[in-house]
Amino acid sequence: MKIFITGDLPKDPKERSVIIMNHRTRQDWLLFWAVSHRYFNAENTKIILRGDLKYFPGFGWGMQMLNFIFLKRRWEQDQSVFGRAIEFFNDSDYPAKIIIFPEGTNYEEMSALRCYKYANIHGLQQYEYCLHPRVTGFAFLVRKLREKRLDAIYDITVAYPKTMPQSEVTLLKGKIPEELHYYVKRYDNSELPEDQEELGEWCKQRWAEKEDRLRKFYTGDKTFNGNDTPDTTAMFKFVTATIFWILMIPFMIYLLYSYAL
């Protein structure tokens, strides 16, 4: 597996940041988790995930212990849970790197169709390579972190030019992406708007840029800004972490089966 990283990379391990990323497959978090071992201090990385995942035997329990944030995708219920989680990080001034997928779900046929209908109703641009983001949670996250400290937002665009692992089964069959491409853009907190509604609009603008960036990627030479040099830094860590998580999948399925008996 070759990793190509273009753009800005974090330099301060104590930095508190939000990482926003397009959600191309269900395995985005898994593959990026390995990259974060090298660049984003994996031990401080917290992911916002679907609420039912925390009940998954072994895997879900571990993520709860790591203080991942689990949401039900119903804002009237999620707001208080979200707020308490962020307050915990604020009270301890923990240097969290919080990953949020503003699209809310991964890109697939059904989600793309729903996005198409949504764009039609609201007179928005039709996206072919990503989904329109849901910005309420993102804006809330940024505003709450700012109550204590927020240093930056990292806007990450991920692309899979060859094999695209849509499900866990794909990885178990040995169909691992030959290449992973990440485009990283850092925005200092001082560059971001203050108003919550304006933050939502800012996020939407980033997604319009992603759509354009991904279109150029897939219809062009399948690189970001012509970067065709793979990153080889700490490759052993990356491979080890990736293999670990892939092997964890059948183990978690076994635990789920045993738990259901």
N, C-alpha and C positions, 0 to 999 in steps of 0.2 A: 504494500500500500504506500503510495506516494502522497505527501502532504504539501500543498502549496499555500503559503500565507503571504498575502499582499496587504501593505498598509501599516497602520499604527499598532504597536504592541505595548503592553503595560511595562513600566520600569520600576514602579514603587510597589512592593508587596503589601504595604500597609494602606494602599489606596482603597477607598470604598466606592464601589461602582455598580452600575446596572448594565447588564449585557442584553441587548435586544437582538433577536435573530429570526430570520424567516424559517418556517417549519416545513421543510420539503418532505421529510419522511419521519416515521415514528422513531427512527434510530438516531435522529440528529443529536439528541442529548447524550446518547451513549458514545458516539464517535467524538463529539466535542469534549466530553468529559476527559477523554484521554489527552487531548490537546491541552486542556487546562492544567494538567500536571506540570507542563513545562512553562506555560505563559501566564496563567491566571490563578496560581496557588490553589490547587484543587481542594485542599483542606478547608479553604474559606469560601468555596463556591457553593451556592445554594440555588436550587432549581425550583421554580414554581410549576407544579404538576397537577394533574387531574386528581380530585379528591379520593376516588375509589382506589387509587394505586397504593395508598398507605396501608390498606388492609391485606395487601399481597404478602403471604407468608415469606419470611426471610428478607426478601428484597424491600418490601414496603416498611417493615419494621426497622430495618437498617436506615432507610431514608428519614424516618421519623426521628431516630436518634441523632442524625446529622442535621436536624433542624431545617429540613426542606419544607416548603410551604405548599399545602394542599388546598385546592379550591374546588368548589362545586359548579362553577360557571353560572351561579345565580348571585348577582351583585348584592342583593338585599341580605343574603346570608354570608357572602364572602367578605364583605367590607370589614366586619368586626374581627373575623379571623385574620384577615390580612393585616389589619391595623395592629393587633396584638403581636403578631410575628415581627413586624418591623420595629415596634416599640422595644421588643427584646433586644434586637440588634442595636438600637439607639442607646438603650440604657447601659450597655456594655461597651459602646463604641467599637463594636466588633468590625474588623475590616472585611465585611462581606462583599462578595461578588455575586450579585443576584441575577440569575438568568431568567428572563421572561420571554415567552413566545406570544407576542401580541395578537397573532392570527387566531389563537385559541385552539387550533387543531392543525393537523398536518395536511399538506396539499395532496389530494387524491380526487378521483372522479366525482364523488358525491359532494365533497366540500367545495370543489371548483364550481360545480353546478349551482350550489347555494350562493356562492360569491357572485356568480354571473347574474342571478336573479336579483340579488341585493343591489348590485351596481346598476342594473336596469331601473329598478324602482327609484333609486336615489340619484340617478343621473350622473353616476361616477364612471371613470375610465374603466374599461374592461381589462382585467389582468389575466395574463396567460401563464405567468411563471411564479406567482405568489398569490396570496389571498389578502383582501383588504383587512387591515388590522382593527382589533377592538381596543380602543384607546383608554377606556375608563380606568382599568386596573393599572395600566402603565403610568398614567398621570398621577393617580393616587400614590403609587409606589414612590415616584420621584418626589412628590410633595412631602410625604411622611419622612423619607430619608433626609431631606433637607432640614428637617427640624433639628437634627443633630449634626450630620455631616454627609455630604455627597460630593465626591471629587470629580466623577466623570461618568459619561455613558459611552459604552462601546457598541457601535452599530455594526453587526456582523452579518455578512451575506454568505451563505453556503451554497455550493453548487457541486453536482455529481455528473461529470462529463461521460462516464461509462456506466458501470453497474450502480444501480440505485436501490439500496436495501429498504423496501417499503415495510417489511415486517420482520419479526424475530426469526421466523422460519427461513427467510432468505439468508440470514447470517448462519443459521444452523446447517444449511445446505452447503456452506462454504463459499457462498457468493458474496464475498467481501469487496467493497469498492476498490478498484485499482487506483483511483485518484480521488482526493478530497481537496477542494479549493475553497479557501476562506478569504474574503475581503473584509478588512477591519478598518473602521474609521472611528477615531476617538473624538468626543466632544466634551470639552471642559464644562464644568457646572456653570461657569460664568457665561457661557455661550447660549445657555438654554433660557427659554422664556419663563417668567415667574408664574403667570396665570395658569390655572389647571386646564382651562379650555384651550389656551394657546399651546400648552404642552401636547394636548391631543392632536392638534393640527400639525405640530412639529413632527410628531410620530408618523402621521399620514404622509407628510412630505418625504420622510425617509423611505417609506414603502414605495412611493412613486419612483424614487431613485433606484430602489432595488429592482423593480420591474424592468426599468430601462437597462440597468447593469446586467441583469440575468438574460435579457433578450440579446444583448450584445455578446454575452458569454456563449450562449447556446447556438446562436446563428453565426458566430465568428470562429475564432481559433480556439475556443474553449479555454481561455485563460482570462485572468483579471489583469488588465493593463499590461498584457504581454508577458506576464511572469510565468516562465516555463521552467524555473529552477526549483526543484523540490527542497523543502526544509528538512535538514537531517539532524538538527539539534536535538539531543536527548531522544534519539529514535528508539533506543532500548526501552526507555520508560513508556513511550507511546505504544509500542508493540505489546509490552507486558500488560499495560492497562487495558488495551483493546481485547486481548485474548482473555484476560480475567473476566471482563464483563460479558463477553460472548459465552464463555463457559458457565457463567452464573445463570444464564437463561434456562437451560435444561434442569439445572439444580433447583431453581425457583419453581418450575413447572412440577417437579417431583414433590416439592414441599406443599404446593397448592393441592395436588392430588391426595397426598397423605393427610393434609389438614381437613379435606372434605370427607374423608372416610369416617 
